[in-house]
Structures are given as structure tokens and as C-alpha cells.
Amino acid sequence: MSASVLVADDDPNIVLSLEFLMKRAGYRVRVARDGDEVLAAMEAEIPDLVLLDLMMPKRSGYDVCHVIRGNPAWKHVRVVMLTAKGQAVERAKGMALGADDYITKPFSNREVVGRIRRVLEPGAGAATPGAPAAE
């Protein structure tokens, strides 16, 4: 079964582009357009990865990431933040909240797909938050 990706962004053009890219890469895709929709979608079906915009209505991506990391049932979910905020302090804040990666807009299609694959590939890069270290 293919991995599932929840695309969370309020910009319809970006949602359309990311949804197409993720489906073409073989992932099952669902979409949320604000922070509350992200959490509701996760309650309905836990994704393998959330591609999370930082600036969304109702709840920011930072707040959503904090809620995800605070829920023991969601600790295995990978979070990749996607934002126009490319400053080092913004990236550090996202990573401190538990994001697995941080991609700045504008982005290349190849970059997004490659980084999602690396995050979802078992044993690639950093350990899954909350998971025991590999021996």
C-alpha cells in the first residue's frame, strides 16, 4: 500500500500543484485548507506525512505541528513544513516544534518530491520523533 500524504495549504494553486505531484509520485493524497481541517482530517485517518503550510487560516502550521507532536497517537506522523518564510529563525522554530523537514517557497517540483521520499523512506535521515533509536 502506498504512503498517504495530507497536503495542508490555503492557496488553491499550490494545493492543486502539490496534490498532482504527490499522486504522480505514487502517494495517496488528501487535502486540508486550514489548520482546523488538518486536525479533523487526522482524526478521520492518520496520514504517513503532513505537508504543512505555516501561514493558514484558523491555526498556524506551527500550532498544528505542536498539536500533532503532542498527541501520542500521531507521534509517528512525519511533518514537512512548506512556507514562504525562509529565514533561519523560522526554520529553527519549525524544527524545534518537531518538523522533519522545512521547504521554502518557491520550490522546485523535483525538490519537493525528493525530500518527501527521503522523509518517508525508513531509516533515511533523522529518526522518527518519539521512536527509539536504531541499534
C-alpha positions in Angstrom: 0.0 0.0 0.0 1.3 3.4 -0.9 2.1 6.0 1.8 -0.5 8.7 2.5 0.2 12.4 2.3 -2.0 15.2 3.8 -1.4 18.4 1.8 -2.3 21.4 4.0 -2.3 24.8 2.3 -4.8 27.6 1.8 -3.6 28.6 -1.6 -5.7 26.7 -4.2 -2.9 26.8 -6.9 -0.3 25.3 -4.5 -2.8 22.7 -3.3 -3.5 21.7 -6.9 0.2 21.5 -7.8 1.2 19.5 -4.7 -1.8 17.2 -5.0 -0.8 16.4 -8.6 2.9 16.0 -7.7 2.2 13.6 -4.8 -0.3 11.5 -6.8 2.2 11.3 -9.7 4.8 10.1 -7.2 2.5 7.3 -6.1 1.2 8.6 -2.8 -2.4 8.6 -1.6 -3.4 12.3 -1.1 -5.9 14.2 0.9 -6.2 17.9 1.2 -6.9 20.4 4.1 -7.2 24.1 3.6 -6.8 25.4 7.1 -5.4 24.4 10.4 -8.7 23.0 11.8 -9.2 20.9 8.7 -5.8 19.4 9.1 -6.6 18.2 12.6 -10.1 17.0 11.6 -8.5 15.1 8.7 -6.0 13.5 11.0 -8.8 12.4 13.4 -10.6 10.7 10.5 -7.5 9.0 9.0 -3.9 9.3 10.2 -1.6 10.1 7.3 2.0 9.0 7.0 3.1 12.6 6.3 1.7 16.1 6.5 3.0 18.6 4.1 2.1 21.7 6.2 2.0 25.3 5.2 2.9 27.7 8.0 0.5 30.5 7.3 -3.0 29.1 7.1 -6.4 30.4 8.4 -7.7 29.3 11.8 -4.5 27.7 13.1 -0.9 28.3 12.0 1.3 25.5 10.8 3.3 25.9 14.0 0.3 25.4 16.1 -0.8 22.4 14.1 2.7 20.8 14.3 2.7 21.4 18.1 -0.7 19.6 18.4 0.5 16.7 16.2 3.6 16.2 18.3 1.6 16.4 21.5 -0.8 13.6 20.5 0.8 10.1 21.3 -1.3 8.5 18.5 0.3 10.9 15.9 3.9 10.8 17.0 4.9 8.6 14.1 3.4 11.1 11.5 6.1 12.9 9.6 5.7 16.7 9.2 7.3 18.7 6.4 6.7 22.4 6.7 6.3 24.3 3.5 6.4 28.1 3.6 7.5 31.4 2.1 9.1 32.2 5.4 12.7 31.2 4.7 14.6 33.0 7.5 16.8 30.8 9.7 14.8 31.7 12.8 11.6 30.5 11.2 13.2 27.2 10.1 14.7 26.7 13.6 11.3 27.3 15.2 9.7 24.7 12.9 12.4 22.1 13.5 12.2 22.8 17.3 8.5 22.0 17.2 9.2 18.6 15.7 9.1 19.1 11.9 11.1 16.5 10.0 12.0 18.9 7.2 11.3 22.5 6.1 10.9 23.5 2.4 10.7 27.2 1.4 8.5 28.6 -1.4 9.1 28.9 -4.3 10.1 25.3 -4.6 11.0 23.0 -7.5 8.8 20.1 -8.1 11.7 17.7 -8.1 12.9 19.1 -4.8 9.6 18.6 -3.1 9.1 15.0 -4.3 12.7 14.1 -3.5 12.5 15.5 0.0 9.2 13.8 0.7 10.6 10.5 -0.4 13.6 10.9 1.8 11.4 11.7 4.8 9.1 8.8 4.2 11.9 6.2 3.5 12.5 4.1 6.6 16.0 4.7 8.1 16.7 7.8 6.0 18.0 10.9 7.7 16.8 11.8 11.2 14.9 9.3 13.4 11.2 9.4 13.6 10.1 11.7 16.5 9.3 9.5 19.5 10.7 6.4 18.0 13.6 4.5 19.8 17.0 5.0 18.2 18.1 2.3 15.8 20.7 -0.1 17.1 
